Amino acid sequence: MRAIWKGAVSFGLVSIAVKLYSATEEKDIRFHQVHREDGGRIRYKRTCSVCGEEVTYDDIAKGYDIGGGEMVILTDEDFADLPLTTSRAIDVLEFVPAEQVDPILYNKAYFLEPEGAATKPYVLLRDALADSERVAIVKVALRQREQLATLRVREGVLLLNTMLWPDEVRTPDFGFLGEDLKVRPPELAMASSLIDSMAGEFEPEVFTDDYRAALQEVIDAKVEGREVVAPEEVEEAPAAAVDLMAALKASVERARAARGEQPERGGEPTPITSARSAQKATKAAKEAKAPARKSAEKKAAAKKTGGTGGGTAGGAKATGGTQKAAPGKATTKAAGAKAEKKAPARKAAPKKAAPRKTA
């Protein structure tokens, strides 16, 4: 990589000399405009629309169109008076939580490399930034323009992300935002089920630019004189859903099939059962562990009960007082039971005695 800028990170009273490198590169295949008959490059001349003469770079100035065919011409002297910092410094303004920076503001990324004896303060800032779980908001002058940027850590290197200014982000003004649209709970449940069935971990390396690969294959075949093999047919985008619920159901089933799961059985699934289908795998895993847990709890309870009974019996044998107390309680209970059995007989006795008196 080639450094495109040299300067310093101003961190309080600490200055860290750094080099700036582009962190990204476009891999798109580029073409030149050529003459179809002989392949000659098409050149463009810089000509004046008024006099028709060809103009050199030295005679080119910057103009601002104010409308009505009028142009305001700005010279180098006009730009020299602008409040653009000439210092090659990345000034740290503040440290903020990373989640507070909207990704829409990010523009271009650059790696920072320490220069000379700046390695230790560079590592110090890097580690402190990582421990704080924050990003630094900075200002830097790049390409004759002051820019807002963030400074964060990526794979052990400080990364500078230039940002758009807030007034450069458009406000969406769409008609549907003012409409009172209601989403039914079953539809929301089905959409959530579809999201769950397609959930995964983001691994950017598994995604490829299929169009670029196919285009490169065409170019290579042309160079080598080979026959160009037609690429596989791409699946057409589905038409707009007429029945939203049916489309969601079909999407959930297709996602389940892609994961190797069995489709719903027992006829057409209801919205609720379909919405829960994506969560069955997780529930099944939990339920598989539940019997083992319950069995363990039963064994523990049985051991506890058995241990208590044994302890009581053992206590009765080992301690005389306890041994006497147990029979006493048993005798009292037995006497109560006998009394209850004899009670009906005592009530019935007067009935037998009555005939004797009459006789």
N, C-alpha and C positions, 0 to 999 in steps of 0.2 A: 504494500500500500504506500501511497505517496501522501505526505502531509500537505494539506491545503491551507493551513493557517498556523501561526505560532503566536503565543501570548502567555497569559498567566491567569490563574484563578485567584481572585482576591477574596480571601476568607478571613474577615476581620482584619487583623494586622498581619496576617500570614499571606504570603504571595507564593503561588505554586506554578512554576514554569511548565507549560504543557504544549503538546503538538496536537493538532486537530486532524482527524481522518474521517472520510465518509464511511459510515457504518453499514450502508446499504448500497446495492447496485441493481440496476434494471437488467433483466435477462431477456427482455423482449428482442426478437429478431428484427433488425432494421434493414430497410431497403433504400436504394437510390432510385431516383427517377432517371430512366434511360430511354434512348430512342429505340422503338420496337424493332426496326429493321436491322440496325447494326450494333445496338447495345451501347452507343455512345452516351456519356453522362450529359444530362441537361443542366446547363449553367444559367444563372440568373445575373443580370446586370442591374446595378443600382442606378436608376435613372430618375431624373426630376420630372414630375408630372406637369410642371409649368413650361420649362424650356426644352425638355426632352433630352438634355445632356446627361452623360454618364458622370456620376459623382463619386469622388474618392472618400475614404473614411475621414480624412482630415477636414473635409468640407461638410461633414454631417453633424448636425446639432439635434437637440431634443426639443420637440414641439408639443404643446398641449392644445388640443382642439376645444375651443370654447363654443363651437356651434356656429351655424350660419356661414361656414366656409372660412372662418377666422382662426388663426393659429397664433399662440403665444410662444415665442422662441426663447429657450433658456440656454445660457452659456455656462462654461465651466466656472466662471466667476460667481454666477448665481448660486451654484451648488456649494461653492466654497464657504459661503456665509451661513449655511444651514447648521443647526445644533447637532451635528453628528460627531460623536466622540471619535477621536483619532487614536486613543490609547488601545492597545491590544490587551484588554482585560476582560475577564468574565467576572462581573461583579455579583456576588451573592447578596440578594436582597432579604430573603427570609426562608424559613424551612416550614413546609406544610405537609399534612398527611397526603399520601399519594392518591387516595381515593377521592380527594376533593378536586383533583385536576381532571376535567372532562377530556376523554381521549380524542374528541373531535378537534381539540385545539392543537394536537400534535401535528408537526409538519415534516421535518427531516431529522435524522439521527446521525450523530457523530461520536466517534470514540476519542477519548482524551488519553494521551500517553505522557507520563512525566518526562521532563527533559533535564539532563544534567544531574545536579545534586538535589532535585526536587522530589526524589522517589519517596523519602520518608514522610514529608508533609502530605504528599499525595495519598500514601497508604493510610495515614492518620485520618484524613478527611474521608476517604473511602469507608474505613471501618466505622467511624463515628456516624456517618450517614446511614450505613446498613443497620447499626444498632438502634438508631432513633426511629427506624421505619418511616422516614419522611423523605421528601424530595426537596432539593434546593431550587427556589425561584431565582433566576439570574437574568441579567441583561448583557448582551454581547453585540458588537458591531461586526457583521459579516456581509461581504459583497455590497459595501457602501450603504448599508441599511442597519439601523439598530433593531435588534430583535429580542423578544421575550423568549425565555427558554427554561427548561428544567434540567437539573443535574441529579442523576440517580446512579445506582450501582447495577451493573449487569455482568455476570460471570467474572467478577473480580476486577472489572474495569469501570471507570467513570464514563457515563454515557450522557451526552448533551443532546436534548431534544428541543429543537427550535419550535416555537409555537405561533399560532395565528393570534392576532389581537382580537379581543372579544367582539369588536364591531365588524370583524371580517366573517363572523359566523352568521349565516342568515337565520331568520325566524320563520319556521314553517307556518304557512297560512293556507290551510286546506279546508274545504267546505265541510268535510265530515266531522271535524273537530267540534263544530257547533251543534251537531245533531245529537238528539237524545236516543242513542242506540242502547238497547238492553241485551245482554248476553244471558241466556238461560243457564241455570246451574248445571244441568246435564251436559250441555255443550262445553262449559268451562271444565267440568270434570273429565270429559273425553279428551279435550285439548291438553290438559295436564297429564293425562295418561299417555298420550302420544309423546309428549316431551320426556316423560319418565322412560318410555320404551326406547327412546333414541339417545338417552343420556350416555355420556362417556367422558374420558379424560382427553384434553386437547394435546395432540402430538403433531405439531406442524410438519414434521418430516415425512409423515405418511401421505400428505397431499401433494399432488404434482400438477404441473401445467400441461395437460394432455394436448391442448391445441399447439403449443410451442413444440412439443415433442413430435407431433405429426407433421408440422411444417418443416422441422429440421430434417425429418426423414425424406420428405419430398425434395428438399434441396440436395441432400446427400445422394439420393437416387439420380438426380439430374447431373450431378458432378461425375458420378461413376458410370453413367450411361445405363443404369438399371431401369427396369420397369417399375413404375410407381404403383405400389400396392394400395388399393383403396382402403381407407380406415373402416373399422366396424361402424355399423349404423348406430347413431346416437339416439337414445330413447327420446321421443318427443315429449315436450312438456305437457302435462295433463291440462285438459280444458278447465275453465272456471267451474267450481263446484256449484251445482244447482241445489242439491240436498246436502247442506253442510254436515249434518249428523252422519249421513251415510258415508260421506267422504272421510270423516274423522274415523269412523269404524274401520273402513277399508285400510286407512293409513296405519292404524294401530295393529291390525292383523298382519299387514305386510312387514311392519317393523318387527313383530314377534317372529314371523317366519324367517326374516333375515338373521335373527339371533338364534335360530334353531329351536324355538319354542313351539309347542303344539297349539293349533288353533282352538278356539272355544268349542265345546261340545254341548249337545242338548238343544240344538236349534239355534235360531237367531239370538245373539246376545242382546240383553237390554242395555240401555245407556249406562246404567250404574255398574253392571257386571263388567262391561267392556272398559269402563273407566278404572276399575280396580284390577284389571287383568295384568297390567304392567307391574303391579306391586306384589303379585302372588309369589314370585321367585324369592323376594326378600322375606315375605311372611313364612314361606315354606321352610326356609333355613332356620327361622326363629322357632317354628313349631317343631322342627326335628330335634331341636335342643330341649324343648319343653318336657317331653316324656322322661328323658334322662334326669332332668332337674327334679321332676315330681317323684320319680323312683327314689332318688337320693334322699329327698325330704321324707318320704315314707319310711325308708330304712332308718333314718336318723330318729324319727318319731318313735318307731318300734323299739329301737335300742334304748331310747330315753325312758319309755314306759316300762320296758323289761328291767332296766337298771333300777328304777324307782321301786318296783315290786320286790326285787331281790334285796334291795337295801333295807326295806321294811322288815322282810322276813329275817334277814341276817341280823337286823337290830333286835328283833324279838328274841332270837336265840342267844345273842351275845349279852343282852342286858336283861336282867331279871325284871326290873320295873316295867319295861316295855312289854315283856312277855305276859305279865299279869294284866296289864291294861287291855291287851287285845282280847283275851277271853271275856273280860268284864263287859266290853262293848258288844261282843257277840252274844253273850247271855242276855243282855238288856234287849237287843233286837229280837232274839228268839222268844223271850217272854212276851214282848209286845205282839208278836205274830200269833202266839197261842191265845193271848187274850182276845184278839180280834176274831179268831175262829170260834171261841167259846161264847162270845157275845150273842150271836143269834140263838143259841140253845137256851140261855137265860131268859130271853124275851119270849120264847115259845113255851116255857114252863107254865106260866099262869093259864094259858089256854087249855092245857091238859088237866089242870087242877079244877077247873070250872065244872066239868061233868060230874066229878066226885061229890062236890057240894050239892049239886042238884039231886043226885041219887039219894 
